[in-house]
Amino acid sequence: MTTQHHDSSVYEEIGGSDRFQELKRRYRSWAFPMTVAFLAWYLLYVVLSGFARDFMGTKLFGNINVALIFGLLQFVSTFLIAWAYNRHSLAKLDPLADELRHEIEGAPSGEEEVKA
């Protein structure tokens, strides 16, 4: 029972720390605007498909029209966002999260870890 109480107090302490708050700020400052941008882009596609049928049906070359290009760009943007998040996470989130994890676990951080 004391271990569970100890664990919860450690997590409450870390959760209230400035470094954890910074980690949350870094995550939110990237994730929220990117989510809004992606949803706006997706809704633009949906709205144009429903209300600007002539525009979306405009043939660009052969049987390829604006709607098809926009649809394919949805997939491209999804992969670009995932790639960009990975880069952001590796540069801004993971180092701080690793420090916090090592602090909680009591293990050395960074290069000091023993590799098996």
C-alpha positions in Angstrom: 0.0 0.0 0.0 2.8 2.4 0.8 4.3 1.8 -2.6 1.1 2.9 -4.3 0.9 6.0 -2.1 4.5 6.7 -2.8 4.0 6.3 -6.6 1.1 8.6 -6.7 2.9 11.3 -4.7 5.9 11.0 -7.1 3.7 11.5 -10.1 1.8 14.4 -8.5 5.1 16.0 -7.7 6.4 15.5 -11.3 3.0 16.6 -12.7 3.3 19.9 -10.8 6.9 20.5 -11.7 8.0 23.3 -14.0 9.7 20.9 -16.4 6.6 18.8 -16.8 4.5 21.9 -17.4 7.1 22.9 -20.0 6.7 19.5 -21.7 3.0 19.9 -21.8 3.3 23.4 -23.2 5.7 22.2 -25.9 3.3 19.4 -26.9 0.2 21.6 -26.9 1.9 24.5 -28.7 2.5 22.1 -31.6 -0.4 19.7 -31.5 -3.3 22.1 -31.1 -2.4 24.5 -34.0 -1.6 21.5 -36.2 -4.9 19.8 -35.4 -6.8 23.0 -36.1 -4.9 23.4 -39.4 -5.5 19.9 -40.5 -9.2 20.0 -39.6 -9.6 23.3 -41.5 -7.9 21.7 -44.5 -10.2 18.6 -44.3 -13.3 20.7 -43.8 -12.3 22.8 -46.8 -12.2 19.7 -48.9 -15.6 18.5 -47.7 -17.2 21.9 -48.1 -15.8 22.4 -51.6 -16.9 18.9 -52.5 -20.4 19.6 -51.4 -20.9 23.2 -52.5 -18.4 24.0 -55.2 -19.0 21.0 -57.4 -18.1 22.8 -60.6 -14.8 23.9 -59.2 -14.0 20.4 -57.8 -15.0 18.8 -61.1 -12.6 21.0 -63.1 -10.4 18.6 -65.2 -6.8 19.4 -64.9 -5.4 16.7 -67.2 -7.1 13.6 -68.6 -9.6 12.4 -66.1 -7.8 13.9 -63.2 -9.9 16.7 -61.6 -9.4 19.1 -58.7 -11.4 16.9 -56.3 -9.0 13.9 -56.9 -6.0 16.1 -56.4 -7.4 17.5 -53.1 -8.3 14.0 -52.0 -4.8 12.7 -52.6 -3.4 15.8 -50.9 -5.3 14.7 -47.8 -3.1 11.6 -47.6 0.0 13.6 -48.3 -0.8 16.1 -45.6 -1.4 13.3 -43.1 2.0 11.8 -43.7 3.7 15.2 -43.7 2.1 16.0 -40.3 3.2 12.6 -38.9 6.7 13.2 -40.2 6.8 16.7 -38.8 5.5 15.6 -35.4 8.2 12.9 -35.2 10.8 15.6 -35.8 9.3 17.9 -33.3 9.0 15.1 -30.7 12.6 14.0 -31.2 13.9 17.5 -30.9 11.7 19.1 -28.3 9.7 16.5 -26.4 11.7 13.3 -26.0 14.8 14.8 -24.3 12.7 16.5 -21.6 10.4 13.4 -21.3 13.5 11.2 -20.9 14.9 13.5 -18.2 11.6 13.3 -16.3 11.4 9.5 -16.7 14.9 9.0 -15.5 14.2 11.2 -12.5 11.1 9.2 -11.6 12.9 5.9 -12.1 16.1 7.0 -10.4 18.2 6.0 -13.4 21.0 8.1 -14.9 19.9 10.2 -17.8 21.4 10.6 -21.3 24.7 9.0 -22.3 25.3 7.7 -18.8 23.0 4.7 -19.3 24.5 1.3 -19.3 23.9 -0.4 -22.7 23.5 -4.2 -22.7 
